[in-house]
Amino acid sequence: MTKKKAVFCYGSNDIIQIRERCENQNIIARTAYLEKYVRIFGGASKRWQDGAVASVVSHPQGKLFGSVVDLTEKEVEKLDVFEGCSSIDPENCESNIYRRITVKVKTVPGNQKFGIEDVGSFVDEFADVFIMNNPYSKWIRIPSNNYLLACERNIKQYWTLHDEAKTFDNASRDFSMLIRRMANEDEISFGKKFVIEGIYESNNLVKKYESLE
């Protein structure tokens, strides 16, 4: 049996895009989340109308919702190309656009749709995750609506609507996506790692400036 590696997907890498990039229509995704991390946006992608794209950053109260796919070594190498990651040195923080590291995720077998109330039935599993390196993660502009829709599609495939927003802010329970950017130098001097830039609702960015310590 071919040995496979689990890869955690939290951005535009939904099952459709993963199958295309890995050239395998039989790949199956599973519900998963990553504790003590949150989704942020940075850099600029020509493919996504020069808007920011997703990465992750650690946060003590974070819970990052997404999915896990099981890939062969060759399929991981194909995915590395799209993420600007060297398959020979995937953890390199300098030469890679995205580094690929191994983390512990919570997941379940199968591709059923779950809600936050079901997380007690999840089990630990090691999976690789792509994290954007500096200076590529520098904040330039907000993500495009098309990119946000792609991220949202990935989450909604495996998680019931709005669970992610509920975990961060009860007032945001009617919104499906929180948009964050890395804090600038002035904000960092006040001890803030990242800032909520806006909330995504009905294909529009609703401005709502808040800070997280």
C-alpha positions in Angstrom: 0.0 0.0 0.0 1.3 3.5 -0.9 2.2 5.5 2.1 0.2 8.8 2.3 0.7 12.1 4.1 -2.1 14.1 5.6 -2.2 17.8 4.5 -4.4 20.4 6.3 -6.2 22.8 4.0 -7.6 26.1 5.2 -7.6 28.5 2.2 -8.6 28.1 -1.4 -7.4 24.5 -1.5 -10.8 22.9 -1.5 -11.2 19.3 -2.8 -11.8 20.5 -6.4 -8.6 22.5 -6.5 -6.6 19.8 -4.7 -7.7 17.2 -7.2 -6.8 19.5 -10.1 -3.4 20.4 -8.7 -2.5 16.8 -7.7 -4.0 15.4 -11.0 -6.1 12.8 -9.1 -9.9 12.9 -9.1 -10.1 10.2 -6.5 -8.7 12.3 -3.6 -11.1 12.5 -0.7 -11.1 15.3 2.0 -12.0 15.0 5.7 -13.3 17.4 8.2 -10.5 18.8 10.4 -9.5 21.8 12.5 -6.2 23.1 13.9 -6.1 24.4 17.5 -4.2 27.5 18.7 -4.0 28.9 15.1 -6.1 31.5 13.2 -6.3 32.3 9.5 -4.7 35.6 8.3 -4.3 37.1 4.9 -1.1 38.7 3.4 0.9 39.2 0.2 -0.7 39.6 -3.2 -1.6 36.9 -5.8 -2.0 37.7 -9.5 -4.2 34.6 -9.8 -6.6 36.2 -7.3 -6.9 39.7 -8.7 -3.7 40.9 -6.8 -5.5 40.4 -3.5 -4.1 38.9 -0.3 -4.1 35.1 0.2 -4.4 33.0 3.3 -1.8 31.9 5.8 -2.0 30.9 9.5 -0.5 32.4 12.7 -0.5 31.0 16.2 -3.0 32.3 18.7 -3.6 30.8 22.2 -7.4 30.8 21.8 -7.5 30.1 18.1 -9.4 27.3 16.4 -8.9 27.1 12.6 -11.5 25.2 10.6 -10.7 23.4 7.4 -10.2 20.0 5.9 -7.5 17.3 5.6 -6.5 15.4 2.4 -4.4 12.2 2.2 -1.7 12.5 -0.5 1.0 10.4 -1.9 4.6 11.7 -1.9 4.3 12.6 -5.6 1.0 14.4 -5.0 2.5 16.5 -2.2 5.4 17.4 -4.5 2.9 18.6 -7.1 1.1 20.7 -4.5 4.5 22.1 -3.3 5.0 23.7 -6.8 1.7 25.7 -6.5 2.7 26.8 -2.9 6.2 27.9 -3.8 7.6 25.3 -1.5 10.7 23.2 -2.1 10.0 19.5 -1.7 13.7 19.0 -0.8 13.6 21.5 2.0 10.0 22.2 2.8 10.6 23.8 6.2 13.0 26.5 4.9 11.8 29.9 6.1 14.0 31.9 3.7 13.8 30.4 0.2 10.2 29.2 0.2 7.2 31.3 -0.3 5.2 28.9 1.9 7.0 26.6 4.2 5.5 23.2 4.9 5.6 21.9 8.5 4.0 19.1 10.5 1.4 20.0 13.1 -1.2 18.1 15.2 -4.8 18.5 13.9 -8.1 17.3 15.1 -10.0 15.2 12.5 -12.5 12.4 11.9 -12.6 9.7 9.3 -14.9 10.2 6.3 -16.2 13.4 4.7 -19.3 14.1 6.8 -20.3 17.7 7.7 -19.8 18.6 11.3 -20.6 21.5 13.7 -18.7 22.9 16.6 -20.8 20.8 19.0 -19.2 17.6 17.5 -15.5 18.4 18.2 -15.5 16.1 21.2 -15.5 13.1 18.8 -12.4 14.3 16.9 -9.1 12.5 17.3 -5.5 13.8 17.0 -3.6 13.3 13.8 -0.4 14.7 12.4 -0.7 16.6 9.2 1.4 19.0 7.1 0.3 22.7 6.8 1.6 25.4 4.5 2.5 28.7 6.3 3.5 31.8 4.4 7.0 33.1 5.1 8.2 36.7 5.5 8.4 39.0 3.6 5.7 37.4 1.4 3.1 37.6 4.2 3.4 41.4 4.4 0.0 43.1 4.4 -0.7 44.9 1.0 -4.4 44.8 0.5 -7.6 42.9 1.3 -8.3 39.5 -0.4 -10.5 39.6 -3.5 -14.1 38.5 -3.2 -13.3 35.5 -5.5 -10.6 34.3 -3.2 -12.8 34.7 -0.1 -15.5 32.7 -1.8 -13.0 30.0 -2.5 -11.9 29.9 1.1 -15.5 30.0 2.3 -16.4 27.1 0.0 -13.7 25.0 1.5 -14.9 25.6 5.0 -18.6 25.2 4.2 -18.0 21.9 2.5 -17.1 20.3 5.9 -18.4 22.6 8.5 -21.9 23.9 9.2 -22.3 27.6 8.4 -21.0 30.2 10.8 -19.4 27.9 13.3 -16.1 29.6 12.7 -17.4 33.0 13.4 -19.1 31.9 16.6 -15.8 30.7 18.1 -14.2 34.1 17.9 -17.0 36.6 18.5 -20.6 36.0 19.5 -21.6 39.3 17.8 -20.3 37.9 14.5 -22.4 34.8 14.5 -24.3 36.0 11.3 -21.0 36.3 9.4 -19.2 33.4 7.7 -15.6 34.7 7.4 -13.3 36.8 9.6 -10.7 38.8 7.7 -7.4 39.4 9.5 -4.2 41.1 8.6 -0.8 41.1 10.3 -0.4 44.1 12.6 1.9 46.9 11.3 5.0 48.0 13.3 3.2 50.7 15.3 0.5 48.2 16.3 3.0 45.6 17.2 4.6 48.1 19.6 1.3 48.0 21.5 1.6 44.2 21.7 -1.0 43.4 19.0 -0.1 40.5 16.7 -2.9 40.9 14.2 -6.0 43.0 13.6 -9.5 42.2 12.4 -9.7 44.1 9.1 -13.3 43.4 8.2 -16.0 40.8 8.2 -17.1 39.1 5.0 -20.9 39.0 4.4 -22.9 38.6 1.2 -19.9 39.1 -1.0 -19.0 42.4 0.6 -16.4 43.5 3.1 -18.0 45.2 6.0 -15.4 47.3 7.8 -15.1 46.6 11.5 -11.8 47.5 13.1 -10.9 45.7 16.3 -7.7 44.5 17.9 -6.8 41.2 19.5 -4.2 41.1 22.2 
